[in-house]
Every structure is written in structure tokens, then in C-alpha cells.
Amino acid sequence: KKDRLYMPTDQLYKISRYIGPDSGRPKITRLGSTEWAKATKRVRESVKKLALDLLSLYHERMQGCGYKFSPDMVWQQELESAFIHQESNDQISAINDVKRDMESNLTMDRLVCGDVGYGKTEVALRAAFKAIMDSKQVMLLVPTTILAEQHFLTFKERFAPYPIIVEMLSRFRTRAQQREIVDKIQSGQIDLVIGTHRLLQKDLQFKDLGLLIIDEEQRFGVKHKETLRNIKKEVDVLTLTATPIPRTLQMSLSGIRDLSIIDTPPEGRRPVVTYVGEYRTALINMAIRRELNRGGQIFYLHNRVTDIHLVAKKITKAFPAAMVGIGHGQMVQGALEKTMQGFINKKIDIIVCTTIIESGIDIANANTLIIEGAENLGLSQMYQLRGRIGRSGHQAFAYFTYPAGSILTGASLDRLRTIAKFTELGSGFKIALRDLEIRGAGSLLGSEQHGHLAAVGFEYYCRLLRDAIDEVQGKPLIKISETQIDIPLIALIPDYYMPDSSLRLEIYRKIAGTGNQSDLASLKSEILDRFGEMPEPVVNLFRLAELKHASALCGIKLISLHDNILIIKGMEKKEFKTLMKALGQKFDCKLKSERMTLSCQVPLSPLKVILFLSGFINDIIST
């Protein structure tokens, strides 16, 4: 209805950018209606319940006495020194966090978050080895059979020099094999079992489970999550996710959920060269030929099972010397495993597959990805798929194609533009704020919070969650001063000092949103460091903010100065008497007790009034 609301810069903390699901635009409410108040009330009630649940789990863990693992042994050091890559600082930090948790008396519940290919598996592998060295069993739970197979091969290879029995339990195993594995787990003959949700069935009982590792927990169903919740109370738990956990949410959950962030790429990794455009046979054939000529392998994604064999046939005809395999989720038992084994062992050069390869496939020799029908994929899917390549020192190439001559919808076009734009390493923490941050929130908070995130937007939701957690923990809530300061003084950030308008807006928001004088002082130091000496209008902006904070502590609601008439409203009576006495000695003042209003004639400039009041009110606070 073209309603328009003007916001003073000192109230910009009330505005937050809306980040919501991709499904549509946010619901807009009319100014003056009660809809927004009702929506925020529902969200406040929900986040308070969530905060109580999170704290309940946290306290259960803190009170429970977990198993205290031994410090690293010689074999642990041998295993780690055999790692062929150089660990990043973030990776070392995450490994140390996990070991510290395991060696404490408390039950571990740590989430390790890192971009695709940033080394989360190595963190899990070292934790598993540490647990096994103390004669404990380990369960590694993954969402797909392919990822189970991948982890099985990785862990088996790394643990080969040691007397450790590693097994896999998934549909890749026959019923007889599954029964045998279940029996061996129960008798303690298997040290590490890797598998899909099959591991959560009631027939599986461990002799002495010490560590549960979960890869991408958010991809499991509600029923499975309930089973996991019961297991988590008794054993150390390490959860891995490639879905970025936004910094705002990390801050909201600090002290409740233990997070380790791997934010730096492995040494030698290069960004993937990304092509987005129409499918052209000559271009795709050139890409395949280039990869084959350097001895590499290719992921060719065709996400329709009905005609995937025809696509494989076409590629075989174009490249008769290449071995072409097919991989999708509807293949008969054993066939998919055989194909993936062939690809991992370099017996297959080109695998024509569906999005089943999205999670966790780590093949260093595969450095070209070709996707047909990319316009039908979600942004996070495309990003995860691109993460399957570029895991070695070789330059990797990704081709996101759509049918020639097709007219793309706005949403599809936006997604493809975004995947083309964000190619640098670590861009999973920047790409698709709408998509990945909401997924990241879901992985921590649960899908039931999705509707509330959509109602108020991600940023505001995180603020409400932080407040709810503080409230249930009994911490004092940070209250932003609501005192109005109406004094005619030039107080702003000039564009010559800070040319970027979005940056100026952000600084206005930060000044308005500070909770105390200490935060304000830190912000002032940051601005001086970044932009140099502040011009007078910026200094005035901070003077007003400082007066506003001090006034709020004394209960002042309004300070107004016009035509040398100073009006102060809303103080407590004790402070009024002190203020009346001081101002009465200097100026002609009147006190209207019934309205809690003080009116004074002050023959001073606006700046001098601000300086006088700041000093005087700070004196009241200190005494």
C-alpha cells in the first residue's frame, strides 16, 4: 500500500536484513496493524522453548559422567605423522578441541563445520583411532551408501598397519553378511562400523560403544534423530557438517553447543574454474578430452534415471577408448558398489550419474564435473556437487549447463549466476545466504524452526534466540537505550569520510545497537583504526550516543533542547532532586512533579549542553 516509515539513525538497530527461505518473498504487514507483533510473539515463545530444550540437553551432558579417554599414545602419533597432507591451522584447532573433549570427564557433543574438502574426515578419523586405542567401539553414521563406502575405504586404508577391524553395514551387504556383522559388533570383534541409518535399527547392540560420529545429521529423519538423541546421552558424539553455520548463529549458541569451524582450505588447493551456459556438444567433448588426455576422470551428471543409459551410450560412442560407468540410487544390490569401486580404482574413466554423488565422494583424480540440466538443481546442491572435484593440486573444471535455446526463470537464472560468481575457495561461507544459512540453521536447530525463521528473517531470529538463551540462563539482557535525544547538532557520517553508503549505514546500525559505554568505546577505536581521525560530525554522533547510554541508566526518557529551553523527562524522583539542585544553581529551572518533567532556560550552545549533561549524569551514575 506504499506505506513508508522513516527511521532516525539512532534507531537503526531495530532494522535487520530479511534472510528467509527461497520459496517466496516475506509476508509484508501494514504499518499500524498487529500482525507483526503477533508473529514475533509466536517466535519469541518458540525460541524460548528451544532455548530451554538446548539448555536441558547441555545440563544433562554437563552433569553426566562421561568416559575419560587416555592421552595420545605412540600409535596415535604414528598415525597422524603418516598423514600425507599438511594440516591447516583450523584443522589442527578442531582436532585439539575434539581430543580435549574426549580426555575430559564430560560427555562430548561437538559439531565440526567446514567447507567441502577442508579436512573434516581427518578430524573424525583421528578421534575414532583415539577411541579404539582405549578399547572402545566407534560408530560412523552417514546419510548415503556411497558415502559409507567412501569412508569405509578411507578408514580401512589408514588403519591397515594397526590391529583394528573396520566394517561397513549398508545395503551393499547381503542379509547374511549383515547378520554376521551385527553379531561381531555385539561380541566386540568389530572396532569401527561405518554405515547408513541401518546402524540405528534395534537389532544392533554394541558391546562397548565409546564414540558416535555423525556425518550431516540434518539429512536424517525425525525418527532417526530421536534414536540419536538417546545415544548422545551416553557416549561421546562428534558431528560433521559441510553446511556453513553462520557466525550470528555461532554467537547465539556459544556456551550451549560446542562448535569447531574449519575455515581455511588445504594447502595447494585451487579454485574450480566454473562455466555456466548452454549445453554445447563441442564444448563438452573438449572438456572430456582434456581431462582424459591428462589421465584424469570425469563426473557426468544426468539427473534422470529413465534415460541415463542413453546418455552413457552417447558418451561411449564419442570416446570409445574410455571406460564409461553408470551410477544411480535405483541400481540393483551390488551394481552401484561395483561401479563406485571401479571409479575409485581408476578402472572407470567417466561416471554418468545422478545427484547421488552429492555427499562426500572424495576422488582426487576426478577433476572435471559436467552437469546437464543445472537449472533444475538447488544452489546448495550445485555447490556441494562442485566440491566433489578440485581436491588435488590439479586445476579442476565444472560445467553447469542448461538446454540450448531454453528460457530460464528468474530463480534458476539467479542460482546459476551465483554459482558462477562465487568460485574462490571457502565461498561456501559466502555463497547463497538465503539457501545455505537457512540450511545451516536447520542443522543446528531442527526443521521445526523453519517456519519461524521464515516469519521474522534469519538475523532477527538469531537475536531473539540469543535473548531467550540469556533469559533462561539468568543472564542480564542487553537492553538498547530507548532514550530520545533531540538536540540541534550536526551529528552524522560524512560521505567524504566514509564514501561507501552501505558501510555508513552499517556503522550507524552498530552505533545505535551498542548495549553499553564499553561497546561504544570499542567501536570508536575500530573506526579510528579503519578510517583515521574522525571529523567533528562523527565525534558528535558518538557524544550523543554516550549521552543516550548514560541517560538511560538514570531512567531519562527524553532530553530536548530548542530555543535554549532544555526539557528532561522521566527520571526517578531521587535523581530529579539531585538534578534540580545542580541545574537550579546554574540555570532558571522548573519542576513539574506530576509529569516528571524538568524545564530549564539554558543560555548555552547545543554542544556545551551535551558536554555539561554528559559530565553531570556520569557523576550521578558514579555516586
N, C-alpha and C positions, 0 to 999 in steps of 0.2 A: 504493500500500500504506500510505498515511498516514505515511510516513517524515517525520520533522521534524528539521531541522538548525538549531541556534541559533548565530547569528554574533555575536561580540563586535564592538562598534562600530569597534575599531581594525583589523578585518579586512574592513570593508565594501567595500574596493577590489576584493575578489575577486568581488563580485556585479555583474552588469550586466543591464540590462533586455533581455529577448529580443525582437528585432525580426526577423521572418522573413517568408517568402512567405505570401500569402493562402491557399494551398492547404490548410492544416490546422494543427493545434496542434503545438508542438515535441515531439519524442520525449523522454519523461521516462525517466531511468535510475535504478535503485535505488541508494541510498546503500551504499557498500562494494563495488559492482560495478566492473569495469574498462572498461565500455562508454564512459563519458565520456572517460577517459584515452586510449582508442584513437581516439575521434572527434577529439579535439583534436590528437593526434599526426598524424593524416592531414591536418588543416587546416594545421598548422604546416609540414609538408613541402610542401604545395601553395603556401602563401603565400611560402615561401622561393624556390620555383621561379619564381613570379610576380614576386617582387622582383628576381630575377636577370635575368628577361626585360625588365622595365621599365628596369633599370639598363643593360642591354646596348643597348637602343634609345636611351636617353638619352646614353650614351657615344659611340655611333655618330654621333649628331647633334652632340654637342659637338666631336668630332674632325673631322667633315666640314666642308669649307669651303663655306658657302652663298653665294648671291648677295647682295651688299650693295646694297640699294636706295638711291636718292638721297633726300636730304631733300625735304620738301614743296615743290612748285613752285607758281607763281601760280595755275594752273588748279585745283590741289588746294584751295587756299584759297577760290577762287570756288565750287567745287562744295559745299564744306562750309558756306559762308555762305548758300547757296541753300536749305539745309535748313529747312523751314517750322516745325519744332518746336524747342522748347528742349531741348537735351541734358541728361540727368540727370548728376550728378557721377560715378556709377558708369559711365555710358556713356562719358563723357569719359576716365575712367581706363582703361577697356577699349580704347578707340581708341588712347590713348597707348601702352599695353602692346604692342599689335599693331605700331604704327609703329616702336617701339623695337626690337622683334624683327626687323622687316623690314630696318631700317637697320644691323643688326649683321652680323658675318661668319658667324654661326652660322645653321643652318637652323631656321626657326621651326616649332614644333609647339605651338600654343596652343589651349586649349579655352575658349570664351566661353559661360558658362552664365547664363541669365536667364529669368525667368518669361515666360509668353506675352504678347506685345505690349509688351515692355520695351525694344525697340530693338536687337536683335542684328543685324537685317538691315542697319541703317545702318552698324554696325561693319564688316560684311563688304563693303558697297558702297564704303566709303572705302578699305579695304585693296585691293580689286580695282582701283579707279581709280589708286591709287598704283603698283601693279604695271604697269598698262598705260602709265602715263606714262614708265616705263623700257623701253618696247617689249617687255614680257613678255606672254605669253598667260596667261589665267586660266580655270580650270575650276571651275564651281559645281555640286556634286553634291547632288541632293535625292532623297528616297525616293519621291515620287509625281509623276505627270504634272501634276496640278492645281497642286501647289506649284511645279513647274518653270515652268508658265505664269504663275503669280502673280509669281515672281521675274523672269521674262523681261520682263513689262510694266513692273515697278518699275524695273529697271536700265536698260531702254531709254529710259524717260521721263527719268530723272535724267541719263543720259549723252547725251541728244539734242543739247545745244548743242556737243558735242565730236566730233572725228573718230574715234569709237570704233564698231567693228562688233560688235554683240551678236547672238548666235543661240541658238536652243533646239534640242536634239536629244532627241526623245522619240517615243512612238508617235503623237503629234499630227501628226507629219510623215510624208509619204509616203516610200516607199523611194527614189524618185528624189531627193526633197528631202534625205533623209538622206545619200545618196551625195555630193551636191553640197556639203553642209555639211562632211562628213568631208574631202573634197578641199581645201576652203578652209582648214580648220584646219591641215592638213598643210603647205599653202603659206604659212601665216602671215597669210592675209587676214582671219581672224576673231580679234578680240582677246579676247572673252569668250564662252564657250559654257556654257549652263545646261542641265542635263538629269538624267535618272534614270540607273540602272545601265547604260543603253545607252552611256554615256561610258566605261565600263570595258572594252568589247569590244576585241579585239586589232586590229581594222582601224583604230582611231583612234590616230593618231600626231600629236603636236604638233610644230610647228617649233621653238618655244622657250617651253615651259611654265615659268612663274615662281611661280605661286601656285595652290594647290588649296584650295577652300573646301568643307567637308562639312557639310551640314545634317542633324542627327540620325543620326550614324554608327551608333548601336546598332540602327537599323532595317534595316541591310543584312546580307546573309547572310555566312556564313563565307568562301565563295569570293571574294566582292567585297572583304571585309576584307583578305584575303591580297594581292589586287591593290593595294589602297590602301596596305598596309604597304610594298610595294616602291616605290610612287610617293613615299611620305613621306620616303624616304632621300635623295631628290634635290632636292625643291622645298620651298618654304615651305608650311606647312599650317595652316589656320585651321578649327577645328571649332566648330559652333554646336549648342547643345542647350537645349531648354526643360525638360528633366528636371532637377529640382534635384539638385545634388551636395552631399550632407550635409557639414556643417562637419567632422565627425570624419574623414570620408574625405579632405577637402581637406587636413587637417593631416597625415594619414598619407602623402599623396603630395607634400607640399611639398618642393621641391627636385628632384623627379623629373618631374612633369608641370606645365607652366605653365598656371595657371588664372586667368581673369578672371571675376569674379562681378558681374552687373548685378542689384542687389538693390532698387533703388528704382523706382517707377512713373514714367512720363512725366507732366509737369505737366498738370493738368486732367482726368486720368482719374478716373472714379468707379467705386466697386464695383458689380458687377452685382446687381440685385435678383433674388433666386432663389426660385422657387416649386417646392415638391416636394409632389406629391399625386396623387389620382386624376384620370384624364382626364375633363374635363367640357367638352362641346362649347361651351356658352355662354361659359365662361371663355376657351377657346382662340380662339373667334371675336372676343371682346372684345379680346384681346391683338393679334390680327392687324389688327383695325380701327384700334386706337390707333396702331399703327406706320404703317399706310398713310396715316392722316389727317395724320401729321406728315412725310409724304414719305419715309419710311424703307423698308427692305427686311427680309425675314424668311427665316431658315433654318428649314425644317420637316423634321426628321429622322425618317424612317421606314426602319428598317434591314432591310427585306425587299424584294428586287428583284421577287419574284413578283407582288406586288400594289401596287407603288408607283404604278403608273398610275391605279389606282382611287382612291387617296388624293388624287392630284393632281386627278382629275376631281371629287371631292367638294369640294375647296377652291375650284376654279374655279366650281362651282355656287353656293357660298356667297358668293363675291366675283367676280362676273362682270366687273367693271371692271378687276380686277388681272391682270397677266400672270404666269402660273404656268409654271415650267420644271421639268425633271426632271434629276437628276444622280446617276449611279452608275457603278461601275467596269466594268460589263459592256456599256456602250453601244458602238455601232459607232464606228469611227475617225472623228474629226471632230465627232461629235454632242456629246460631252461638252465639247470645246473650245468649240463654238458656244454651248452653254448657259452655260458659265462666263463667256465673253466678254460674253454678254447680261446676265448678273447684274452683272458688274463695271462695265459701261457703263450700268447702271440701266434697261436695256430690259426686264429681268425683275424683278418685284416680290417674288415668293415662289419660292424654290427648294426643291422637295421632293427630299430627297437621303438618301444613306446616310452612314456614318461616313467616307466618302472626303474629307469636308471637314475632318477632324480636324487635319490638319497645315498650318499656315502660311497659310491663306486670310486675307487682310487687306483687308477691305472696310469702310471707316469708316462707310458709310451703312447697313450692316446691324446693327441693334441689338436685334433680338428673335430668340430661339432657342427653338424648341418641339421637344421630344423625346418621341416615343411609345416606350413600352416601355423606359423608362430603367432599369428593374430588371434588364435583361439586359446592361447596359454595365458595364465596369470603372470603378473610381473615377478612375484617371488619364485614361481616355478621356473621362469626363464633364467632368473639369477642363479638358482640352485643348479640348474642344468649346465649353465656356463661354468660353474665351479667344478664340473667333472673333468675339465681339461686345464692345461696350464700348470700342472703340478710338478713339472720338472724344469730344467733350465732352458728347454726349447721354447721358441716362440709358438704360442697357440693361436688358433683362428676359430672364431664362432660365426656361423651364418644363420641369421634369423630371417627366414623368407616367408613371403605370402604369395598366393597365386597371381600371376601376371594379369593385369587389367582389372583386378578386383578393387572395389571402393571400400576403404576401411572406415569403420565407425570411429567416432571421436575418442572413445575409451581405448579401443585397440591401438589407434594411432599414438595416443599419449603413452601407452605402455611401451610400444616399440621405440618411440623417441627417447624414453627414459633409459631403456637398456642400452641404447646406442651411446647416450651421453655419459653414463657412469661406467667407465671401463677401468679406472685406476684400482690398484689393489686396496682392499678394505672398503670398497664402496658399498658393501652390504650394510655398513653402518650409516650410510647417507642415502642410499637408493630408496625410492618409493616409500616415503614417510607414511603415507596413508596405509599402504599394504603391510610392510614389514613391521612397523611399530605396533600396529594393532595385533599382528600375529605374535609378536614378542610379548605383548601384554597378556595375550591368551595363554601363552606357555607358562606364565608365572601365576596368573590369577584365575584361570579357568574360563571355559567358554560361556558360562552363565553371566559373566560380567560384560559380554559383548554388547548387549543392548544398552547398558548404562554408559559404556564408552561412546556409543553412537549418539546417545541423548545429549551429552554435555561436551563431547570432544575430549581427546586424549589428554591434553595439557591440563585442563581444569579438573578432569577426573583424578589425575595424579596428585594435584594439590589437595583435593578432598580426601584422598586416601592417606596422604601424609598427615593431615589434620586428625583423621579418625584414629590412626595408629598412635599418634601423640596423646590423644584423649584417653584411649583405653590403657595406655602405659602410665597415665597420670602425669605426663609432662605438661608444662605450661604452654598453651597455644601461642604461636607468634601472631600477635594482633597488629594489623596495619593501622596506623593512626587515621582516625576519621575527622580530626580537627580541620576546620576550614580556615585558611589564612587568606584574607582579602586585603592586600596592601599594594598600592600602586607602585610597583618596582619592576624594572626591566629584568626579567629572570627567564632566560632561555638558552638554547644551544645554537649559536650562530652557524650558518652553513659554511662560512669561511674556516671555522674551527673543526667542523666535522661534516665534510661535503656529502657523505652518503646519508640519504634521508631515512632509509630503513635502520641504519645504525643509530641515528639520532633518536628515532622512535624507541629503539631497544633500550638506550641509555635512560630516556625519560621513564620507561617502564621500570627499569632497575631502581632508579632513584625513588620513584613512587612506591615501589614494593618492598623497600628495606624495612626490617622489623625493629631496628634499634640504632642508636648512635654509632655503635661499633661497626655494624654492617655499612653504614653510610660513610664512615671514615675509610674503610677498606675500598669501597667503590671510588671514593675521591682519589685515593692513592693509585688505583688501577687506571683511572682516566688521565691523571698526571703522567703516569709512566707511558701510556699509549699515545697520547696526543700533545703532551707538553703543557706548558704553563696555561692555566685557564683564564680566558678573558673575563671581565667583570660580570657580564650577564650570567655566565656559568657559575661563578662564585656566588652570585645572588641566589641562584637556583638551590645551591647547597645550603645557604644561610636560611632560606625559607623552609627547606626540608628539616634542618636541625631544629628550628623553632617549632615546627609542627610536631616533631617527636617529643621534645621537652614539654610542650603544652599538653600533649595527650596524657603524659604521666601525672600531670596535675589535674586532669579532668576537664581541661578547657575544650569547649566545643567550637568556639568561633573567636577569631581575632580580626577585627575590621578597622581600617583607617581610611577616612575620607574627610577632606576639608579640615584637617587637623583634629578631627574628632575620633578618638580611639574607643572602640567598643569591644569589651571582652565578656563572653557569655559562658555560663555552665560550670563554673568552678565550685568546689565544695566550700562551705562557709568558713572553715578554718583558714584555707588559703586565701579566700576573699579578704578576710580581715588583715592578713599579712600584706596582701597586695594593695589594699586600700590605704593602709598606713604608709607604705613606701611611696605609692603614686601620689597620695594626698600631700606629702611633704614637698613634692616636686611640681605637681600639676593640680588643676581645678577638677575634682572628680565627684561623681555622684553614684551612689549605690542603690539599685532597685532590688531589694532583697527578694521580693516575691517572684521576680523573673530571673533572679540570679544573674543580673547584668550590671557591669561596671562601665560607666561612661566618663571619659576624661578629655579635657581640652589640652592637646599636646603641641606646642609650637616647635616641633622637630621635623626634620626630613624623614621620609619613609625608611631610608637606610638606618638612620640613627635610632628610630623607633624599634626596628628589628634587633639591632645590636643591644639596645637597652633591655628589651624584653627577654632576649635570649640569656643575657647575663643574670638578670633578676630571677627568672624562672628556674635556671640551673642552680641558683643559690637556695631556692625553696626546696628543690629536689635533694640537694646535698645535706640539708638540715632536717 
